[in-house]
Amino acid sequence: MTSSMTNDLVQKLVEAYRTGDEQLLSDMIHDDIDWEIYGPEVYMRFEGPLRGKLPVLKLLAEATTLYTLKKHGNVTRIIEADRAALISQVVYEQRSTKRTISFRRASFLRFHQNLLIELRTFADTLDLVEQVLGVWIDIPIAPSTG
């Protein structure tokens, strides 16, 4: 797969996500996808590993019942062969509280046979949990050792 083909797939995938095109998202996800969003699953139910298209589609559908995507902008995009690395600025509205959740995330994608087969996503989860809960988490600073 060429970098140009991968770039086109990334653009199509991001646009389907932005517009909420569930059918196109489904069509672009490999049946055996290996998906993981890193973070504390106890606070963020979308965090954690998933394997297979149906669990991923279920997660995406559940996410749209809890959050409305307001903005998804690419800050950085690096493409090489069948892989892509994205840093995105995203803004969601939490439906239950109308609270705005704004953060950057880094995603690493791999495509196989023109389908997304692997996704890894990272964010500043402390900041994200604070925004979702609407509270400042006071973590004591460790004393200096030197």
BALOBA-1460 file (C-alpha; in Angstrom, 3 decimals):
// residues 146
<rec num="1" residu="m" x="0.000" y="0.000" z="0.000"/>
<rec num="2" residu="t" x="1.368" y="3.403" z="-0.891"/>
<rec num="3" residu="s" x="1.471" y="6.350" z="1.468"/>
<rec num="4" residu="s" x="-0.852" y="8.217" z="-0.885"/>
<rec num="5" residu="m" x="-3.451" y="5.420" z="-0.669"/>
<rec num="6" residu="t" x="-3.156" y="5.378" z="3.115"/>
<rec num="7" residu="n" x="-3.550" y="9.146" z="3.275"/>
<rec num="8" residu="d" x="-6.761" y="8.875" z="1.217"/>
<rec num="9" residu="l" x="-8.082" y="6.169" z="3.567"/>
<rec num="10" residu="v" x="-7.252" y="8.270" z="6.635"/>
<rec num="11" residu="q" x="-9.019" y="11.282" z="5.135"/>
<rec num="12" residu="k" x="-12.083" y="9.179" z="4.313"/>
<rec num="13" residu="l" x="-12.104" y="7.601" z="7.798"/>
<rec num="14" residu="v" x="-11.751" y="10.949" z="9.586"/>
<rec num="15" residu="e" x="-14.516" y="12.471" z="7.467"/>
<rec num="16" residu="a" x="-16.832" y="9.526" z="8.198"/>
<rec num="17" residu="y" x="-16.120" y="9.987" z="11.921"/>
<rec num="18" residu="r" x="-16.677" y="13.765" z="11.756"/>
<rec num="19" residu="t" x="-20.002" y="13.423" z="9.952"/>
<rec num="20" residu="g" x="-21.217" y="10.390" z="11.906"/>
<rec num="21" residu="d" x="-21.470" y="8.232" z="8.772"/>
<rec num="22" residu="e" x="-21.940" y="4.897" z="10.548"/>
<rec num="23" residu="q" x="-22.214" y="2.878" z="7.338"/>
<rec num="24" residu="l" x="-18.966" y="4.230" z="5.908"/>
<rec num="25" residu="l" x="-17.190" y="3.680" z="9.224"/>
<rec num="26" residu="s" x="-18.454" y="0.107" z="9.269"/>
<rec num="27" residu="d" x="-17.327" y="-0.416" z="5.685"/>
<rec num="28" residu="m" x="-13.812" y="0.822" z="6.530"/>
<rec num="29" residu="i" x="-13.195" y="-1.364" z="9.597"/>
<rec num="30" residu="h" x="-11.631" y="-4.805" z="9.213"/>
<rec num="31" residu="d" x="-13.588" y="-7.712" z="10.749"/>
<rec num="32" residu="d" x="-10.560" y="-8.598" z="12.886"/>
<rec num="33" residu="i" x="-9.613" y="-5.082" z="14.018"/>
<rec num="34" residu="d" x="-7.277" y="-4.751" z="17.003"/>
<rec num="35" residu="w" x="-8.438" y="-1.570" z="18.791"/>
<rec num="36" residu="e" x="-7.212" y="0.043" z="21.988"/>
<rec num="37" residu="i" x="-7.772" y="3.423" z="23.560"/>
<rec num="38" residu="y" x="-5.419" y="3.806" z="26.506"/>
<rec num="39" residu="g" x="-6.779" y="5.221" z="29.730"/>
<rec num="40" residu="p" x="-8.608" y="4.460" z="32.958"/>
<rec num="41" residu="e" x="-11.559" y="2.253" z="32.003"/>
<rec num="42" residu="v" x="-13.200" y="2.856" z="35.386"/>
<rec num="43" residu="y" x="-13.826" y="6.518" z="34.458"/>
<rec num="44" residu="m" x="-13.817" y="6.359" z="30.695"/>
<rec num="45" residu="r" x="-15.869" y="3.392" z="29.504"/>
<rec num="46" residu="f" x="-14.498" y="3.756" z="25.967"/>
<rec num="47" residu="e" x="-10.948" y="3.086" z="27.083"/>
<rec num="48" residu="g" x="-9.403" y="-0.344" z="26.835"/>
<rec num="49" residu="p" x="-8.790" y="-3.058" z="24.283"/>
<rec num="50" residu="l" x="-11.329" y="-4.437" z="21.813"/>
<rec num="51" residu="r" x="-10.977" y="-7.123" z="19.169"/>
<rec num="52" residu="g" x="-13.326" y="-7.395" z="16.204"/>
<rec num="53" residu="k" x="-15.543" y="-5.143" z="14.163"/>
<rec num="54" residu="l" x="-18.809" y="-5.660" z="16.074"/>
<rec num="55" residu="p" x="-17.435" y="-4.617" z="19.498"/>
<rec num="56" residu="v" x="-15.854" y="-1.513" z="17.929"/>
<rec num="57" residu="l" x="-19.087" y="-0.539" z="16.160"/>
<rec num="58" residu="k" x="-21.008" y="-1.071" z="19.407"/>
<rec num="59" residu="l" x="-18.538" y="1.190" z="21.250"/>
<rec num="60" residu="l" x="-18.831" y="3.915" z="18.605"/>
<rec num="61" residu="a" x="-22.639" y="3.741" z="18.717"/>
<rec num="62" residu="e" x="-22.642" y="3.964" z="22.515"/>
<rec num="63" residu="a" x="-20.261" y="6.927" z="22.429"/>
<rec num="64" residu="t" x="-22.673" y="8.897" z="20.237"/>
<rec num="65" residu="t" x="-25.458" y="8.397" z="22.776"/>
<rec num="66" residu="l" x="-23.298" y="10.016" z="25.477"/>
<rec num="67" residu="y" x="-21.285" y="12.612" z="23.537"/>
<rec num="68" residu="t" x="-21.763" y="14.865" z="20.531"/>
<rec num="69" residu="l" x="-18.672" y="15.483" z="18.421"/>
<rec num="70" residu="k" x="-18.332" y="19.240" z="17.943"/>
<rec num="71" residu="k" x="-14.883" y="19.446" z="16.360"/>
<rec num="72" residu="h" x="-12.246" y="17.098" z="15.025"/>
<rec num="73" residu="g" x="-9.218" y="18.819" z="13.583"/>
<rec num="74" residu="n" x="-5.921" y="17.287" z="12.562"/>
<rec num="75" residu="v" x="-2.924" y="19.024" z="14.063"/>
<rec num="76" residu="t" x="-0.342" y="16.609" z="12.674"/>
<rec num="77" residu="r" x="-0.574" y="13.734" z="10.204"/>
<rec num="78" residu="i" x="2.302" y="11.425" z="9.305"/>
<rec num="79" residu="i" x="1.764" y="8.673" z="6.753"/>
<rec num="80" residu="e" x="4.160" y="5.889" z="5.819"/>
<rec num="81" residu="a" x="3.113" y="2.913" z="3.684"/>
<rec num="82" residu="d" x="0.114" y="1.271" z="5.463"/>
<rec num="83" residu="r" x="0.475" y="3.258" z="8.719"/>
<rec num="84" residu="a" x="-0.626" y="6.670" z="9.906"/>
<rec num="85" residu="a" x="0.037" y="8.756" z="13.000"/>
<rec num="86" residu="l" x="-2.380" y="11.562" z="13.832"/>
<rec num="87" residu="i" x="-2.482" y="14.208" z="16.502"/>
<rec num="88" residu="s" x="-5.987" y="15.609" z="16.608"/>
<rec num="89" residu="q" x="-7.735" y="18.370" z="18.525"/>
<rec num="90" residu="v" x="-11.190" y="17.120" z="19.449"/>
<rec num="91" residu="v" x="-14.118" y="18.766" z="21.170"/>
<rec num="92" residu="y" x="-17.153" y="16.868" z="22.422"/>
<rec num="93" residu="e" x="-20.264" y="17.922" z="24.265"/>
<rec num="94" residu="q" x="-21.289" y="15.611" z="27.085"/>
<rec num="95" residu="r" x="-25.004" y="15.132" z="26.426"/>
<rec num="96" residu="s" x="-26.047" y="14.663" z="30.069"/>
<rec num="97" residu="t" x="-24.330" y="17.799" z="31.402"/>
<rec num="98" residu="k" x="-23.791" y="19.914" z="28.250"/>
<rec num="99" residu="r" x="-20.177" y="20.164" z="29.461"/>
<rec num="100" residu="t" x="-17.558" y="20.783" z="26.774"/>
<rec num="101" residu="i" x="-14.721" y="18.248" z="26.699"/>
<rec num="102" residu="s" x="-11.699" y="19.473" z="24.710"/>
<rec num="103" residu="f" x="-8.399" y="17.639" z="24.334"/>
<rec num="104" residu="r" x="-5.668" y="16.472" z="21.996"/>
<rec num="105" residu="r" x="-5.183" y="12.826" z="21.206"/>
<rec num="106" residu="a" x="-2.569" y="10.841" z="19.358"/>
<rec num="107" residu="s" x="-3.773" y="7.958" z="17.225"/>
<rec num="108" residu="f" x="-1.756" y="5.344" z="15.408"/>
<rec num="109" residu="l" x="-3.517" y="3.445" z="12.639"/>
<rec num="110" residu="r" x="-2.625" y="0.529" z="10.386"/>
<rec num="111" residu="f" x="-4.521" y="-0.536" z="7.302"/>
<rec num="112" residu="h" x="-4.734" y="-3.945" z="5.646"/>
<rec num="113" residu="q" x="-6.519" y="-4.544" z="2.338"/>
<rec num="114" residu="n" x="-7.791" y="-0.931" z="2.462"/>
<rec num="115" residu="l" x="-9.436" y="-1.482" z="5.868"/>
<rec num="116" residu="l" x="-8.510" y="-0.206" z="9.323"/>
<rec num="117" residu="i" x="-7.079" y="-3.239" z="11.123"/>
<rec num="118" residu="e" x="-5.278" y="-1.642" z="14.060"/>
<rec num="119" residu="l" x="-5.838" y="1.495" z="16.151"/>
<rec num="120" residu="r" x="-4.035" y="2.787" z="19.225"/>
<rec num="121" residu="t" x="-5.087" y="6.084" z="20.807"/>
<rec num="122" residu="f" x="-3.525" y="8.076" z="23.663"/>
<rec num="123" residu="a" x="-4.611" y="11.270" z="25.441"/>
<rec num="124" residu="d" x="-3.840" y="13.140" z="28.658"/>
<rec num="125" residu="t" x="-6.232" y="10.985" z="30.624"/>
<rec num="126" residu="l" x="-5.984" y="12.925" z="33.898"/>
<rec num="127" residu="d" x="-7.136" y="16.070" z="32.118"/>
<rec num="128" residu="l" x="-9.802" y="14.122" z="30.258"/>
<rec num="129" residu="v" x="-11.208" y="12.503" z="33.414"/>
<rec num="130" residu="e" x="-11.293" y="15.898" z="35.175"/>
<rec num="131" residu="q" x="-13.267" y="17.382" z="32.285"/>
<rec num="132" residu="v" x="-15.694" y="14.454" z="32.089"/>
<rec num="133" residu="l" x="-16.294" y="14.436" z="35.861"/>
<rec num="134" residu="g" x="-16.312" y="18.223" z="36.094"/>
<rec num="135" residu="v" x="-13.971" y="18.213" z="39.108"/>
<rec num="136" residu="w" x="-10.338" y="19.039" z="39.742"/>
<rec num="137" residu="i" x="-8.457" y="15.964" z="40.989"/>
<rec num="138" residu="d" x="-6.002" y="17.107" z="43.644"/>
<rec num="139" residu="i" x="-2.938" y="14.889" z="43.439"/>
<rec num="140" residu="p" x="-0.272" y="15.635" z="46.039"/>
<rec num="141" residu="i" x="3.104" y="16.448" z="44.574"/>
<rec num="142" residu="a" x="5.810" y="14.014" z="45.630"/>
<rec num="143" residu="p" x="8.553" y="15.589" z="47.743"/>
<rec num="144" residu="s" x="11.832" y="16.337" z="46.014"/>
<rec num="145" residu="t" x="14.516" y="13.721" z="46.495"/>
<rec num="146" residu="g" x="17.496" y="15.730" z="45.756"/>
